Amino acid sequence: MSEAPRDIENLIELMAKLPGLGPRSARRAVLYLIRKRALVLTPLADAMAAVAETARECITCGNVSTANQCDICASEKRAVGEICVVEDVADLWAMERAGRFKGRYHVLGGTLSALDAVGPEDLGIPRLIQRVIDENVTEVILALNATVDGQTTAHYIAEELEGRCAVSSLAQGVPIGGELDYLDEGTISAALAARKRY
Amino acid sequence: MDWRDQGALLSVRKHGETSVIIDVFTEKHGRHAGVVRGGTSRKIAPILQPGAQIDVAWRARLEEHIGSYNVEPIRSRASVLSDRTALAGLNAVTSLLTFALPEREAHPALYRQTQAMLDLLGANEAWPTAYLKWELALLEELGFGLDLSTCAVTGSMDDLAYVSPKTGRAVSAEAAGEWADRLLPLPPDLLGGGSGARENVVQGLETTGFFLINWLAHSHGNKPLPDARARLVDRLKREARDEQIRADQR
């Protein structure tokens, strides 16, 4: 016999599937929600219902949106000649937090992976190339992770875009607050290769 | 059950929220998988990049269990990330080993050759020739070795120019005669000589590719070869074209 009524057990099971939550923490969270029904549970349920109804992928860039086009693609204030390519929406949000980039984005939704048989078509790379042509893009900035898969994808895109527009990538090297003694030799050699004059 | 070894990391797959399953090509235990707890953490994830040389301590209750790894970095090989051809080479090596090697079967000779190959990537201009020889070694190690020492028809060691697609044996230009167009090319780079010109390497890769597909992949139920190898060949073809253009301009 279960400890809680069936509906509540069902909610606990669903919550336990969320990242960072297991069965015990999901149980604690559900108990908290029930205790704070008016303050948290009802608004949370309303917000989730609203998002479930409206959330979709931006048809232009692949960002998460509640309309066909995301706020960034729809904004007239964003520069149209620059596209920043990111692996997923979390990376786009990280770039936006920095507040430096004023152009538009293209979310790949993953990286090329021989192991998982992820090819260029699965990542919307042909759609990116079409955007570069249609939107008269002058520069594509590859903001992909400094991992083997991320850089393999970056090199592939750079090759596909050769001759169509300028292609640049984020710098790699010593992070702010980083100490040389703790860096791996790959990071140090990348930093040395990308050194700049004072 | 526990042991400690060193090896090259071949692949990483997520396992649950915080763990990963890694495949490592070790010297004494061959291609061996294991779980790394906390493998997605900021501290460990940068170490777990394909191609990295790592020290692994494996532990499991029973031999047949997947077991868990404790991982220590030895060499990252991250310097190839900025070199697109070398990175394509690294992807081809790791994905072909994942594709071809049986699990938990030691291949010390291939292990040593793989180490040397990975260390050459990006560090030496001639690494594509070393890669070509590595593919030959991979075929040999798995029982599909080519016999390129003498001509299959005349027994001569001179003028070897082709490889028979049926037997994998060398054929001299003279013996090939009118059958030449049905044979595979045998560039000098496959024989241990040659200039390392990209065009020759590409020719050699077409020959090894034929046997990888028709012999090795056939024995794996005709599974397609990893895309990473095709991407490396495309990349080297592009370099061969560029070499040709530069030669024409001179």
Interface residues (C-beta under 8 A of the other chain):
Chain A: P19 G20 L112 A114 L115 A117 G119 A146 T147 V148 Q151 T152 H155 Y156 A158 E159 Q172 D184 E185 G186 T187 S189 A190 A193
Chain B: S11 R13 E17 P46 I47 Q49 P50 G51 P73 R75 S76 R77 A78 S79 L81 S82 R84 L87 A88 L90 N91 S95 T98 P226 D227 A228 R231 R238
